[in-house]
Amino acid sequence: MAELMGLRGIRVETPEGVGPAWAEALAADRPVVLDMVTDPNVPPLPPHITMKQARTFAHALFTGEPNTANVLVNTAREMVGALMPGGAKG
């Protein structure tokens, strides 16, 4: 974790770090920059996404993402993995 100009910076380099990084960012007392080195076809979704956020994500995906099928498959894989005991590896 780094701090610069009052911002908190969090770098994530593994899929297992995405959830904790989102939790830390959402609980922070200042603006946070998340630097996530992840698969470009798997968006770094917050761990507890709301239905409104899911609808907005889907709308954005279907109106401008050239690799929609890849993104959907990889996002589903990550979500199922998060629900499995011990996390499933894709």
PyMOL Python script that loads the backbone (N, CA, C, O; Angstrom):
from pymol import cmd

cmd.read_pdbstr("""\
ATOM      1  N   MET A   1       0.849  -1.173   0.000  1.00  0.00           N
ATOM      2  CA  MET A   1       0.000   0.000   0.000  1.00  0.00           C
ATOM      3  C   MET A   1       0.891   1.231   0.000  1.00  0.00           C
ATOM      4  O   MET A   1       1.909   1.277   0.691  1.00  0.00           O
ATOM      5  N   ALA A   2       0.501   2.218  -0.776  1.00  0.00           N
ATOM      6  CA  ALA A   2       1.267   3.457  -0.858  1.00  0.00           C
ATOM      7  C   ALA A   2       0.326   4.641  -0.668  1.00  0.00           C
ATOM      8  O   ALA A   2      -0.875   4.548  -0.920  1.00  0.00           O
ATOM      9  N   GLU A   3       0.893   5.751  -0.220  1.00  0.00           N
ATOM     10  CA  GLU A   3       0.098   6.968  -0.078  1.00  0.00           C
ATOM     11  C   GLU A   3       0.837   8.107  -0.748  1.00  0.00           C
ATOM     12  O   GLU A   3       2.039   8.281  -0.547  1.00  0.00           O
ATOM     13  N   LEU A   4       0.110   8.891  -1.553  1.00  0.00           N
ATOM     14  CA  LEU A   4       0.667  10.023  -2.247  1.00  0.00           C
ATOM     15  C   LEU A   4      -0.424  11.072  -2.394  1.00  0.00           C
ATOM     16  O   LEU A   4      -1.526  10.765  -2.848  1.00  0.00           O
ATOM     17  N   MET A   5      -0.129  12.286  -2.020  1.00  0.00           N
ATOM     18  CA  MET A   5      -1.082  13.389  -2.142  1.00  0.00           C
ATOM     19  C   MET A   5      -2.400  13.091  -1.431  1.00  0.00           C
ATOM     20  O   MET A   5      -3.457  13.528  -1.887  1.00  0.00           O
ATOM     21  N   GLY A   6      -2.353  12.363  -0.337  1.00  0.00           N
ATOM     22  CA  GLY A   6      -3.564  12.055   0.411  1.00  0.00           C
ATOM     23  C   GLY A   6      -4.370  10.894  -0.136  1.00  0.00           C
ATOM     24  O   GLY A   6      -5.384  10.516   0.451  1.00  0.00           O
ATOM     25  N   LEU A   7      -3.941  10.328  -1.242  1.00  0.00           N
ATOM     26  CA  LEU A   7      -4.634   9.174  -1.828  1.00  0.00           C
ATOM     27  C   LEU A   7      -4.008   7.900  -1.298  1.00  0.00           C
ATOM     28  O   LEU A   7      -2.807   7.853  -1.029  1.00  0.00           O
ATOM     29  N   ARG A   8      -4.808   6.888  -1.151  1.00  0.00           N
ATOM     30  CA  ARG A   8      -4.285   5.561  -0.805  1.00  0.00           C
ATOM     31  C   ARG A   8      -4.183   4.770  -2.102  1.00  0.00           C
ATOM     32  O   ARG A   8      -5.098   4.805  -2.925  1.00  0.00           O
ATOM     33  N   GLY A   9      -3.089   4.065  -2.287  1.00  0.00           N
ATOM     34  CA  GLY A   9      -2.910   3.236  -3.465  1.00  0.00           C
ATOM     35  C   GLY A   9      -2.797   1.779  -3.061  1.00  0.00           C
ATOM     36  O   GLY A   9      -2.059   1.436  -2.138  1.00  0.00           O
ATOM     37  N   ILE A  10      -3.529   0.927  -3.756  1.00  0.00           N
ATOM     38  CA  ILE A  10      -3.489  -0.504  -3.486  1.00  0.00           C
ATOM     39  C   ILE A  10      -3.211  -1.217  -4.809  1.00  0.00           C
ATOM     40  O   ILE A  10      -3.937  -1.033  -5.786  1.00  0.00           O
ATOM     41  N   ARG A  11      -2.160  -2.027  -4.830  1.00  0.00           N
ATOM     42  CA  ARG A  11      -1.824  -2.806  -6.029  1.00  0.00           C
ATOM     43  C   ARG A  11      -2.184  -4.267  -5.782  1.00  0.00           C
ATOM     44  O   ARG A  11      -1.866  -4.833  -4.736  1.00  0.00           O
ATOM     45  N   VAL A  12      -2.847  -4.861  -6.758  1.00  0.00           N
ATOM     46  CA  VAL A  12      -3.269  -6.252  -6.673  1.00  0.00           C
ATOM     47  C   VAL A  12      -2.668  -7.001  -7.852  1.00  0.00           C
ATOM     48  O   VAL A  12      -2.807  -6.579  -9.000  1.00  0.00           O
ATOM     49  N   GLU A  13      -2.000  -8.111  -7.566  1.00  0.00           N
ATOM     50  CA  GLU A  13      -1.366  -8.895  -8.625  1.00  0.00           C
ATOM     51  C   GLU A  13      -1.869 -10.333  -8.701  1.00  0.00           C
ATOM     52  O   GLU A  13      -1.420 -11.100  -9.553  1.00  0.00           O
ATOM     53  N   THR A  14      -2.800 -10.705  -7.817  1.00  0.00           N
ATOM     54  CA  THR A  14      -3.352 -12.064  -7.845  1.00  0.00           C
ATOM     55  C   THR A  14      -4.869 -11.983  -7.753  1.00  0.00           C
ATOM     56  O   THR A  14      -5.405 -11.038  -7.175  1.00  0.00           O
ATOM     57  N   PRO A  15      -5.565 -12.966  -8.320  1.00  0.00           N
ATOM     58  CA  PRO A  15      -7.025 -12.970  -8.223  1.00  0.00           C
ATOM     59  C   PRO A  15      -7.516 -12.986  -6.774  1.00  0.00           C
ATOM     60  O   PRO A  15      -8.555 -12.404  -6.464  1.00  0.00           O
ATOM     61  N   GLU A  16      -6.770 -13.650  -5.890  1.00  0.00           N
ATOM     62  CA  GLU A  16      -7.177 -13.736  -4.487  1.00  0.00           C
ATOM     63  C   GLU A  16      -7.136 -12.382  -3.793  1.00  0.00           C
ATOM     64  O   GLU A  16      -7.794 -12.196  -2.770  1.00  0.00           O
ATOM     65  N   GLY A  17      -6.383 -11.443  -4.328  1.00  0.00           N
ATOM     66  CA  GLY A  17      -6.259 -10.132  -3.711  1.00  0.00           C
ATOM     67  C   GLY A  17      -7.332  -9.136  -4.096  1.00  0.00           C
ATOM     68  O   GLY A  17      -7.428  -8.072  -3.484  1.00  0.00           O
ATOM     69  N   VAL A  18      -8.151  -9.456  -5.107  1.00  0.00           N
ATOM     70  CA  VAL A  18      -9.161  -8.511  -5.590  1.00  0.00           C
ATOM     71  C   VAL A  18     -10.208  -8.203  -4.524  1.00  0.00           C
ATOM     72  O   VAL A  18     -10.479  -7.035  -4.244  1.00  0.00           O
ATOM     73  N   GLY A  19     -10.796  -9.232  -3.930  1.00  0.00           N
ATOM     74  CA  GLY A  19     -11.836  -9.019  -2.904  1.00  0.00           C
ATOM     75  C   GLY A  19     -11.338  -8.208  -1.722  1.00  0.00           C
ATOM     76  O   GLY A  19     -11.963  -7.210  -1.364  1.00  0.00           O
ATOM     77  N   PRO A  20     -10.225  -8.606  -1.101  1.00  0.00           N
ATOM     78  CA  PRO A  20      -9.704  -7.829   0.020  1.00  0.00           C
ATOM     79  C   PRO A  20      -9.340  -6.392  -0.361  1.00  0.00           C
ATOM     80  O   PRO A  20      -9.512  -5.477   0.445  1.00  0.00           O
ATOM     81  N   ALA A  21      -8.842  -6.187  -1.577  1.00  0.00           N
ATOM     82  CA  ALA A  21      -8.483  -4.831  -2.012  1.00  0.00           C
ATOM     83  C   ALA A  21      -9.730  -3.966  -2.134  1.00  0.00           C
ATOM     84  O   ALA A  21      -9.723  -2.806  -1.722  1.00  0.00           O
ATOM     85  N   TRP A  22     -10.802  -4.525  -2.698  1.00  0.00           N
ATOM     86  CA  TRP A  22     -12.066  -3.780  -2.789  1.00  0.00           C
ATOM     87  C   TRP A  22     -12.585  -3.452  -1.389  1.00  0.00           C
ATOM     88  O   TRP A  22     -13.018  -2.330  -1.129  1.00  0.00           O
ATOM     89  N   ALA A  23     -12.540  -4.430  -0.499  1.00  0.00           N
ATOM     90  CA  ALA A  23     -13.027  -4.195   0.868  1.00  0.00           C
ATOM     91  C   ALA A  23     -12.230  -3.080   1.535  1.00  0.00           C
ATOM     92  O   ALA A  23     -12.806  -2.209   2.187  1.00  0.00           O
ATOM     93  N   GLU A  24     -10.917  -3.102   1.377  1.00  0.00           N
ATOM     94  CA  GLU A  24     -10.072  -2.064   1.967  1.00  0.00           C
ATOM     95  C   GLU A  24     -10.372  -0.698   1.342  1.00  0.00           C
ATOM     96  O   GLU A  24     -10.448   0.307   2.048  1.00  0.00           O
ATOM     97  N   ALA A  25     -10.541  -0.666   0.025  1.00  0.00           N
ATOM     98  CA  ALA A  25     -10.828   0.597  -0.662  1.00  0.00           C
ATOM     99  C   ALA A  25     -12.173   1.179  -0.237  1.00  0.00           C
ATOM    100  O   ALA A  25     -12.286   2.381   0.002  1.00  0.00           O
ATOM    101  N   LEU A  26     -13.182   0.336  -0.143  1.00  0.00           N
ATOM    102  CA  LEU A  26     -14.513   0.812   0.224  1.00  0.00           C
ATOM    103  C   LEU A  26     -14.602   1.251   1.681  1.00  0.00           C
ATOM    104  O   LEU A  26     -15.471   2.047   2.037  1.00  0.00           O
ATOM    105  N   ALA A  27     -13.717   0.742   2.519  1.00  0.00           N
ATOM    106  CA  ALA A  27     -13.718   1.111   3.936  1.00  0.00           C
ATOM    107  C   ALA A  27     -12.769   2.271   4.235  1.00  0.00           C
ATOM    108  O   ALA A  27     -12.711   2.741   5.371  1.00  0.00           O
ATOM    109  N   ALA A  28     -12.033   2.734   3.240  1.00  0.00           N
ATOM    110  CA  ALA A  28     -11.020   3.761   3.458  1.00  0.00           C
ATOM    111  C   ALA A  28     -11.640   5.112   3.805  1.00  0.00           C
ATOM    112  O   ALA A  28     -12.776   5.414   3.441  1.00  0.00           O
ATOM    113  N   ASP A  29     -10.860   5.904   4.513  1.00  0.00           N
ATOM    114  CA  ASP A  29     -11.311   7.239   4.910  1.00  0.00           C
ATOM    115  C   ASP A  29     -10.837   8.311   3.931  1.00  0.00           C
ATOM    116  O   ASP A  29     -10.907   9.501   4.236  1.00  0.00           O
ATOM    117  N   ARG A  30     -10.364   7.903   2.777  1.00  0.00           N
ATOM    118  CA  ARG A  30      -9.869   8.831   1.754  1.00  0.00           C
ATOM    119  C   ARG A  30     -10.020   8.175   0.388  1.00  0.00           C
ATOM    120  O   ARG A  30     -10.297   6.977   0.320  1.00  0.00           O
ATOM    121  N   PRO A  31      -9.845   8.920  -0.701  1.00  0.00           N
ATOM    122  CA  PRO A  31      -9.913   8.314  -2.032  1.00  0.00           C
ATOM    123  C   PRO A  31      -8.821   7.254  -2.203  1.00  0.00           C
ATOM    124  O   PRO A  31      -7.724   7.370  -1.655  1.00  0.00           O
ATOM    125  N   VAL A  32      -9.152   6.226  -2.974  1.00  0.00           N
ATOM    126  CA  VAL A  32      -8.238   5.101  -3.177  1.00  0.00           C
ATOM    127  C   VAL A  32      -8.077   4.854  -4.676  1.00  0.00           C
ATOM    128  O   VAL A  32      -9.045   4.894  -5.436  1.00  0.00           O
ATOM    129  N   VAL A  33      -6.846   4.601  -5.079  1.00  0.00           N
ATOM    130  CA  VAL A  33      -6.547   4.176  -6.443  1.00  0.00           C
ATOM    131  C   VAL A  33      -6.237   2.685  -6.388  1.00  0.00           C
ATOM    132  O   VAL A  33      -5.311   2.261  -5.697  1.00  0.00           O
ATOM    133  N   LEU A  34      -7.022   1.889  -7.127  1.00  0.00           N
ATOM    134  CA  LEU A  34      -6.785   0.450  -7.206  1.00  0.00           C
ATOM    135  C   LEU A  34      -6.011   0.164  -8.489  1.00  0.00           C
ATOM    136  O   LEU A  34      -6.483   0.477  -9.582  1.00  0.00           O
ATOM    137  N   ASP A  35      -4.847  -0.419  -8.362  1.00  0.00           N
ATOM    138  CA  ASP A  35      -4.015  -0.813  -9.494  1.00  0.00           C
ATOM    139  C   ASP A  35      -4.080  -2.328  -9.556  1.00  0.00           C
ATOM    140  O   ASP A  35      -3.395  -3.011  -8.794  1.00  0.00           O
ATOM    141  N   MET A  36      -4.905  -2.865 -10.467  1.00  0.00           N
ATOM    142  CA  MET A  36      -5.122  -4.303 -10.526  1.00  0.00           C
ATOM    143  C   MET A  36      -4.521  -4.877 -11.791  1.00  0.00           C
ATOM    144  O   MET A  36      -4.951  -4.562 -12.901  1.00  0.00           O
ATOM    145  N   VAL A  37      -3.524  -5.718 -11.610  1.00  0.00           N
ATOM    146  CA  VAL A  37      -2.881  -6.405 -12.721  1.00  0.00           C
ATOM    147  C   VAL A  37      -3.607  -7.741 -12.844  1.00  0.00           C
ATOM    148  O   VAL A  37      -3.248  -8.725 -12.197  1.00  0.00           O
ATOM    149  N   THR A  38      -4.621  -7.753 -13.678  1.00  0.00           N
ATOM    150  CA  THR A  38      -5.476  -8.937 -13.803  1.00  0.00           C
ATOM    151  C   THR A  38      -5.726  -9.233 -15.275  1.00  0.00           C
ATOM    152  O   THR A  38      -5.238  -8.517 -16.150  1.00  0.00           O
ATOM    153  N   ASP A  39      -6.473 -10.267 -15.541  1.00  0.00           N
ATOM    154  CA  ASP A  39      -6.878 -10.618 -16.893  1.00  0.00           C
ATOM    155  C   ASP A  39      -7.770  -9.506 -17.439  1.00  0.00           C
ATOM    156  O   ASP A  39      -8.758  -9.156 -16.793  1.00  0.00           O
ATOM    157  N   PRO A  40      -7.458  -8.940 -18.605  1.00  0.00           N
ATOM    158  CA  PRO A  40      -8.284  -7.851 -19.139  1.00  0.00           C
ATOM    159  C   PRO A  40      -9.702  -8.279 -19.476  1.00  0.00           C
ATOM    160  O   PRO A  40     -10.573  -7.428 -19.657  1.00  0.00           O
ATOM    161  N   ASN A  41      -9.953  -9.580 -19.564  1.00  0.00           N
ATOM    162  CA  ASN A  41     -11.290 -10.068 -19.850  1.00  0.00           C
ATOM    163  C   ASN A  41     -12.051 -10.476 -18.600  1.00  0.00           C
ATOM    164  O   ASN A  41     -13.102 -11.109 -18.693  1.00  0.00           O
ATOM    165  N   VAL A  42     -11.533 -10.123 -17.436  1.00  0.00           N
ATOM    166  CA  VAL A  42     -12.235 -10.350 -16.174  1.00  0.00           C
ATOM    167  C   VAL A  42     -12.207  -9.039 -15.403  1.00  0.00           C
ATOM    168  O   VAL A  42     -11.195  -8.714 -14.782  1.00  0.00           O
ATOM    169  N   PRO A  43     -13.296  -8.281 -15.429  1.00  0.00           N
ATOM    170  CA  PRO A  43     -13.297  -7.006 -14.722  1.00  0.00           C
ATOM    171  C   PRO A  43     -13.181  -7.201 -13.216  1.00  0.00           C
ATOM    172  O   PRO A  43     -13.750  -8.152 -12.681  1.00  0.00           O
ATOM    173  N   PRO A  44     -12.463  -6.328 -12.521  1.00  0.00           N
ATOM    174  CA  PRO A  44     -12.304  -6.451 -11.067  1.00  0.00           C
ATOM    175  C   PRO A  44     -13.540  -5.963 -10.326  1.00  0.00           C
ATOM    176  O   PRO A  44     -13.567  -4.836  -9.831  1.00  0.00           O
ATOM    177  N   LEU A  45     -14.553  -6.799 -10.248  1.00  0.00           N
ATOM    178  CA  LEU A  45     -15.808  -6.435  -9.602  1.00  0.00           C
ATOM    179  C   LEU A  45     -15.658  -6.426  -8.091  1.00  0.00           C
ATOM    180  O   LEU A  45     -14.876  -7.199  -7.538  1.00  0.00           O
ATOM    181  N   PRO A  46     -16.406  -5.552  -7.418  1.00  0.00           N
ATOM    182  CA  PRO A  46     -16.376  -5.571  -5.955  1.00  0.00           C
ATOM    183  C   PRO A  46     -16.931  -6.898  -5.437  1.00  0.00           C
ATOM    184  O   PRO A  46     -17.708  -7.552  -6.134  1.00  0.00           O
ATOM    185  N   PRO A  47     -16.548  -7.303  -4.230  1.00  0.00           N
ATOM    186  CA  PRO A  47     -16.958  -8.615  -3.730  1.00  0.00           C
ATOM    187  C   PRO A  47     -18.456  -8.759  -3.505  1.00  0.00           C
ATOM    188  O   PRO A  47     -18.974  -9.874  -3.573  1.00  0.00           O
ATOM    189  N   HIS A  48     -19.155  -7.690  -3.244  1.00  0.00           N
ATOM    190  CA  HIS A  48     -20.605  -7.760  -2.989  1.00  0.00           C
ATOM    191  C   HIS A  48     -21.309  -6.806  -3.930  1.00  0.00           C
ATOM    192  O   HIS A  48     -21.743  -5.726  -3.529  1.00  0.00           O
ATOM    193  N   ILE A  49     -21.420  -7.212  -5.180  1.00  0.00           N
ATOM    194  CA  ILE A  49     -22.019  -6.363  -6.200  1.00  0.00           C
ATOM    195  C   ILE A  49     -23.535  -6.347  -6.042  1.00  0.00           C
ATOM    196  O   ILE A  49     -24.147  -7.382  -5.781  1.00  0.00           O
ATOM    197  N   THR A  50     -24.140  -5.170  -6.199  1.00  0.00           N
ATOM    198  CA  THR A  50     -25.594  -5.041  -6.098  1.00  0.00           C
ATOM    199  C   THR A  50     -26.227  -5.330  -7.457  1.00  0.00           C
ATOM    200  O   THR A  50     -25.533  -5.365  -8.473  1.00  0.00           O
ATOM    201  N   MET A  51     -27.539  -5.535  -7.476  1.00  0.00           N
ATOM    202  CA  MET A  51     -28.241  -5.770  -8.732  1.00  0.00           C
ATOM    203  C   MET A  51     -28.124  -4.551  -9.642  1.00  0.00           C
ATOM    204  O   MET A  51     -27.974  -4.699 -10.855  1.00  0.00           O
ATOM    205  N   LYS A  52     -28.189  -3.357  -9.074  1.00  0.00           N
ATOM    206  CA  LYS A  52     -28.058  -2.144  -9.874  1.00  0.00           C
ATOM    207  C   LYS A  52     -26.674  -2.097 -10.528  1.00  0.00           C
ATOM    208  O   LYS A  52     -26.555  -1.765 -11.707  1.00  0.00           O
ATOM    209  N   GLN A  53     -25.632  -2.429  -9.765  1.00  0.00           N
ATOM    210  CA  GLN A  53     -24.277  -2.450 -10.323  1.00  0.00           C
ATOM    211  C   GLN A  53     -24.160  -3.510 -11.410  1.00  0.00           C
ATOM    212  O   GLN A  53     -23.516  -3.279 -12.434  1.00  0.00           O
ATOM    213  N   ALA A  54     -24.778  -4.670 -11.198  1.00  0.00           N
ATOM    214  CA  ALA A  54     -24.726  -5.748 -12.193  1.00  0.00           C
ATOM    215  C   ALA A  54     -25.419  -5.313 -13.486  1.00  0.00           C
ATOM    216  O   ALA A  54     -24.917  -5.582 -14.578  1.00  0.00           O
ATOM    217  N   ARG A  55     -26.568  -4.642 -13.368  1.00  0.00           N
ATOM    218  CA  ARG A  55     -27.280  -4.152 -14.563  1.00  0.00           C
ATOM    219  C   ARG A  55     -26.433  -3.122 -15.315  1.00  0.00           C
ATOM    220  O   ARG A  55     -26.346  -3.159 -16.542  1.00  0.00           O
ATOM    221  N   THR A  56     -25.816  -2.212 -14.578  1.00  0.00           N
ATOM    222  CA  THR A  56     -24.970  -1.190 -15.202  1.00  0.00           C
ATOM    223  C   THR A  56     -23.775  -1.835 -15.890  1.00  0.00           C
ATOM    224  O   THR A  56     -23.411  -1.450 -17.001  1.00  0.00           O
ATOM    225  N   PHE A  57     -23.164  -2.818 -15.227  1.00  0.00           N
ATOM    226  CA  PHE A  57     -22.043  -3.561 -15.811  1.00  0.00           C
ATOM    227  C   PHE A  57     -22.478  -4.237 -17.106  1.00  0.00           C
ATOM    228  O   PHE A  57     -21.786  -4.139 -18.120  1.00  0.00           O
ATOM    229  N   ALA A  58     -23.621  -4.922 -17.079  1.00  0.00           N
ATOM    230  CA  ALA A  58     -24.108  -5.631 -18.264  1.00  0.00           C
ATOM    231  C   ALA A  58     -24.398  -4.654 -19.399  1.00  0.00           C
ATOM    232  O   ALA A  58     -24.064  -4.922 -20.553  1.00  0.00           O
ATOM    233  N   HIS A  59     -25.014  -3.530 -19.076  1.00  0.00           N
ATOM    234  CA  HIS A  59     -25.321  -2.524 -20.092  1.00  0.00           C
ATOM    235  C   HIS A  59     -24.029  -2.020 -20.748  1.00  0.00           C
ATOM    236  O   HIS A  59     -23.941  -1.936 -21.973  1.00  0.00           O
ATOM    237  N   ALA A  60     -23.037  -1.687 -19.927  1.00  0.00           N
ATOM    238  CA  ALA A  60     -21.762  -1.204 -20.455  1.00  0.00           C
ATOM    239  C   ALA A  60     -21.087  -2.279 -21.298  1.00  0.00           C
ATOM    240  O   ALA A  60     -20.497  -1.983 -22.337  1.00  0.00           O
ATOM    241  N   LEU A  61     -21.172  -3.502 -20.856  1.00  0.00           N
ATOM    242  CA  LEU A  61     -20.539  -4.617 -21.548  1.00  0.00           C
ATOM    243  C   LEU A  61     -21.148  -4.810 -22.936  1.00  0.00           C
ATOM    244  O   LEU A  61     -20.428  -4.979 -23.920  1.00  0.00           O
ATOM    245  N   PHE A  62     -22.479  -4.785 -23.008  1.00  0.00           N
ATOM    246  CA  PHE A  62     -23.151  -5.064 -24.271  1.00  0.00           C
ATOM    247  C   PHE A  62     -23.194  -3.870 -25.217  1.00  0.00           C
ATOM    248  O   PHE A  62     -23.581  -4.021 -26.376  1.00  0.00           O
ATOM    249  N   THR A  63     -22.807  -2.694 -24.750  1.00  0.00           N
ATOM    250  CA  THR A  63     -22.842  -1.535 -25.634  1.00  0.00           C
ATOM    251  C   THR A  63     -21.467  -1.047 -26.058  1.00  0.00           C
ATOM    252  O   THR A  63     -21.372  -0.043 -26.764  1.00  0.00           O
ATOM    253  N   GLY A  64     -20.406  -1.719 -25.655  1.00  0.00           N
ATOM    254  CA  GLY A  64     -19.116  -1.206 -26.066  1.00  0.00           C
ATOM    255  C   GLY A  64     -17.941  -2.157 -25.935  1.00  0.00           C
ATOM    256  O   GLY A  64     -16.814  -1.767 -26.241  1.00  0.00           O
ATOM    257  N   GLU A  65     -18.152  -3.366 -25.500  1.00  0.00           N
ATOM    258  CA  GLU A  65     -17.040  -4.305 -25.292  1.00  0.00           C
ATOM    259  C   GLU A  65     -16.946  -5.252 -26.486  1.00  0.00           C
ATOM    260  O   GLU A  65     -17.876  -6.016 -26.744  1.00  0.00           O
ATOM    261  N   PRO A  66     -15.810  -5.206 -27.229  1.00  0.00           N
ATOM    262  CA  PRO A  66     -15.690  -6.078 -28.397  1.00  0.00           C
ATOM    263  C   PRO A  66     -15.513  -7.561 -28.049  1.00  0.00           C
ATOM    264  O   PRO A  66     -15.753  -8.416 -28.902  1.00  0.00           O
ATOM    265  N   ASN A  67     -15.102  -7.883 -26.826  1.00  0.00           N
ATOM    266  CA  ASN A  67     -14.886  -9.278 -26.416  1.00  0.00           C
ATOM    267  C   ASN A  67     -15.914  -9.709 -25.383  1.00  0.00           C
ATOM    268  O   ASN A  67     -15.565 -10.345 -24.389  1.00  0.00           O
ATOM    269  N   THR A  68     -17.168  -9.372 -25.606  1.00  0.00           N
ATOM    270  CA  THR A  68     -18.229  -9.640 -24.636  1.00  0.00           C
ATOM    271  C   THR A  68     -18.273 -11.104 -24.205  1.00  0.00           C
ATOM    272  O   THR A  68     -18.375 -11.382 -23.010  1.00  0.00           O
ATOM    273  N   ALA A  69     -18.201 -12.035 -25.132  1.00  0.00           N
ATOM    274  CA  ALA A  69     -18.297 -13.461 -24.787  1.00  0.00           C
ATOM    275  C   ALA A  69     -17.169 -13.869 -23.846  1.00  0.00           C
ATOM    276  O   ALA A  69     -17.411 -14.557 -22.854  1.00  0.00           O
ATOM    277  N   ASN A  70     -15.946 -13.454 -24.144  1.00  0.00           N
ATOM    278  CA  ASN A  70     -14.802 -13.769 -23.285  1.00  0.00           C
ATOM    279  C   ASN A  70     -14.978 -13.191 -21.891  1.00  0.00           C
ATOM    280  O   ASN A  70     -14.730 -13.864 -20.890  1.00  0.00           O
ATOM    281  N   VAL A  71     -15.403 -11.951 -21.835  1.00  0.00           N
ATOM    282  CA  VAL A  71     -15.579 -11.288 -20.547  1.00  0.00           C
ATOM    283  C   VAL A  71     -16.637 -12.016 -19.722  1.00  0.00           C
ATOM    284  O   VAL A  71     -16.439 -12.250 -18.529  1.00  0.00           O
ATOM    285  N   LEU A  72     -17.754 -12.373 -20.344  1.00  0.00           N
ATOM    286  CA  LEU A  72     -18.823 -13.067 -19.617  1.00  0.00           C
ATOM    287  C   LEU A  72     -18.357 -14.426 -19.092  1.00  0.00           C
ATOM    288  O   LEU A  72     -18.622 -14.763 -17.938  1.00  0.00           O
ATOM    289  N   VAL A  73     -17.675 -15.198 -19.914  1.00  0.00           N
ATOM    290  CA  VAL A  73     -17.196 -16.520 -19.491  1.00  0.00           C
ATOM    291  C   VAL A  73     -16.209 -16.380 -18.332  1.00  0.00           C
ATOM    292  O   VAL A  73     -16.322 -17.082 -17.327  1.00  0.00           O
ATOM    293  N   ASN A  74     -15.252 -15.483 -18.475  1.00  0.00           N
ATOM    294  CA  ASN A  74     -14.236 -15.330 -17.435  1.00  0.00           C
ATOM    295  C   ASN A  74     -14.801 -14.733 -16.151  1.00  0.00           C
ATOM    296  O   ASN A  74     -14.375 -15.103 -15.057  1.00  0.00           O
ATOM    297  N   THR A  75     -15.752 -13.820 -16.274  1.00  0.00           N
ATOM    298  CA  THR A  75     -16.393 -13.252 -15.090  1.00  0.00           C
ATOM    299  C   THR A  75     -17.186 -14.328 -14.357  1.00  0.00           C
ATOM    300  O   THR A  75     -17.130 -14.417 -13.130  1.00  0.00           O
ATOM    301  N   ALA A  76     -17.927 -15.147 -15.108  1.00  0.00           N
ATOM    302  CA  ALA A  76     -18.692 -16.234 -14.493  1.00  0.00           C
ATOM    303  C   ALA A  76     -17.756 -17.210 -13.795  1.00  0.00           C
ATOM    304  O   ALA A  76     -18.057 -17.668 -12.693  1.00  0.00           O
ATOM    305  N   ARG A  77     -16.627 -17.536 -14.418  1.00  0.00           N
ATOM    306  CA  ARG A  77     -15.656 -18.451 -13.819  1.00  0.00           C
ATOM    307  C   ARG A  77     -15.136 -17.886 -12.491  1.00  0.00           C
ATOM    308  O   ARG A  77     -15.024 -18.616 -11.506  1.00  0.00           O
ATOM    309  N   GLU A  78     -14.825 -16.604 -12.468  1.00  0.00           N
ATOM    310  CA  GLU A  78     -14.333 -15.986 -11.241  1.00  0.00           C
ATOM    311  C   GLU A  78     -15.411 -15.964 -10.158  1.00  0.00           C
ATOM    312  O   GLU A  78     -15.116 -16.206  -8.988  1.00  0.00           O
ATOM    313  N   MET A  79     -16.653 -15.675 -10.537  1.00  0.00           N
ATOM    314  CA  MET A  79     -17.734 -15.625  -9.553  1.00  0.00           C
ATOM    315  C   MET A  79     -18.008 -17.002  -8.967  1.00  0.00           C
ATOM    316  O   MET A  79     -18.216 -17.129  -7.760  1.00  0.00           O
ATOM    317  N   VAL A  80     -18.012 -18.044  -9.813  1.00  0.00           N
ATOM    318  CA  VAL A  80     -18.220 -19.407  -9.326  1.00  0.00           C
ATOM    319  C   VAL A  80     -17.049 -19.813  -8.439  1.00  0.00           C
ATOM    320  O   VAL A  80     -17.243 -20.438  -7.397  1.00  0.00           O
ATOM    321  N   GLY A  81     -15.844 -19.461  -8.849  1.00  0.00           N
ATOM    322  CA  GLY A  81     -14.660 -19.769  -8.056  1.00  0.00           C
ATOM    323  C   GLY A  81     -14.717 -19.131  -6.679  1.00  0.00           C
ATOM    324  O   GLY A  81     -14.271 -19.722  -5.695  1.00  0.00           O
ATOM    325  N   ALA A  82     -15.261 -17.933  -6.608  1.00  0.00           N
ATOM    326  CA  ALA A  82     -15.367 -17.251  -5.321  1.00  0.00           C
ATOM    327  C   ALA A  82     -16.378 -17.935  -4.402  1.00  0.00           C
ATOM    328  O   ALA A  82     -16.279 -17.830  -3.179  1.00  0.00           O
ATOM    329  N   LEU A  83     -17.345 -18.634  -4.987  1.00  0.00           N
ATOM    330  CA  LEU A  83     -18.364 -19.311  -4.190  1.00  0.00           C
ATOM    331  C   LEU A  83     -17.941 -20.707  -3.739  1.00  0.00           C
ATOM    332  O   LEU A  83     -18.489 -21.256  -2.783  1.00  0.00           O
ATOM    333  N   MET A  84     -16.971 -21.267  -4.433  1.00  0.00           N
ATOM    334  CA  MET A  84     -16.519 -22.630  -4.115  1.00  0.00           C
ATOM    335  C   MET A  84     -15.631 -22.623  -2.872  1.00  0.00           C
ATOM    336  O   MET A  84     -14.866 -21.680  -2.669  1.00  0.00           O
ATOM    337  N   PRO A  85     -15.721 -23.654  -2.043  1.00  0.00           N
ATOM    338  CA  PRO A  85     -14.825 -23.740  -0.891  1.00  0.00           C
ATOM    339  C   PRO A  85     -13.377 -23.770  -1.344  1.00  0.00           C
ATOM    340  O   PRO A  85     -13.001 -24.584  -2.188  1.00  0.00           O
ATOM    341  N   GLY A  86     -12.575 -22.897  -0.794  1.00  0.00           N
ATOM    342  CA  GLY A  86     -11.171 -22.825  -1.162  1.00  0.00           C
ATOM    343  C   GLY A  86     -10.914 -22.112  -2.477  1.00  0.00           C
ATOM    344  O   GLY A  86      -9.760 -21.938  -2.867  1.00  0.00           O
ATOM    345  N   GLY A  87     -11.976 -21.692  -3.172  1.00  0.00           N
ATOM    346  CA  GLY A  87     -11.830 -20.984  -4.449  1.00  0.00           C
ATOM    347  C   GLY A  87     -11.385 -21.926  -5.546  1.00  0.00           C
ATOM    348  O   GLY A  87     -10.401 -22.650  -5.395  1.00  0.00           O
ATOM    349  N   ALA A  88     -12.106 -21.914  -6.640  1.00  0.00           N
ATOM    350  CA  ALA A  88     -11.754 -22.759  -7.785  1.00  0.00           C
ATOM    351  C   ALA A  88     -10.753 -22.025  -8.642  1.00  0.00           C
ATOM    352  O   ALA A  88     -10.845 -20.807  -8.798  1.00  0.00           O
ATOM    353  N   LYS A  89      -9.824 -22.725  -9.186  1.00  0.00           N
ATOM    354  CA  LYS A  89      -8.822 -22.135 -10.072  1.00  0.00           C
ATOM    355  C   LYS A  89      -9.227 -22.414 -11.512  1.00  0.00           C
ATOM    356  O   LYS A  89      -9.497 -23.554 -11.890  1.00  0.00           O
ATOM    357  N   GLY A  90      -9.265 -21.322 -12.326  1.00  0.00           N
ATOM    358  CA  GLY A  90      -9.675 -21.451 -13.721  1.00  0.00           C
ATOM    359  C   GLY A  90      -8.591 -21.949 -14.520  1.00  0.00           C
ATOM    360  O   GLY A  90      -8.745 -22.125 -15.728  1.00  0.00           O
TER     361      GLY A  90
END
""", "prot")
cmd.dss("prot")
cmd.show_as("cartoon", "prot")
cmd.util.cbc("prot")
cmd.orient("prot")
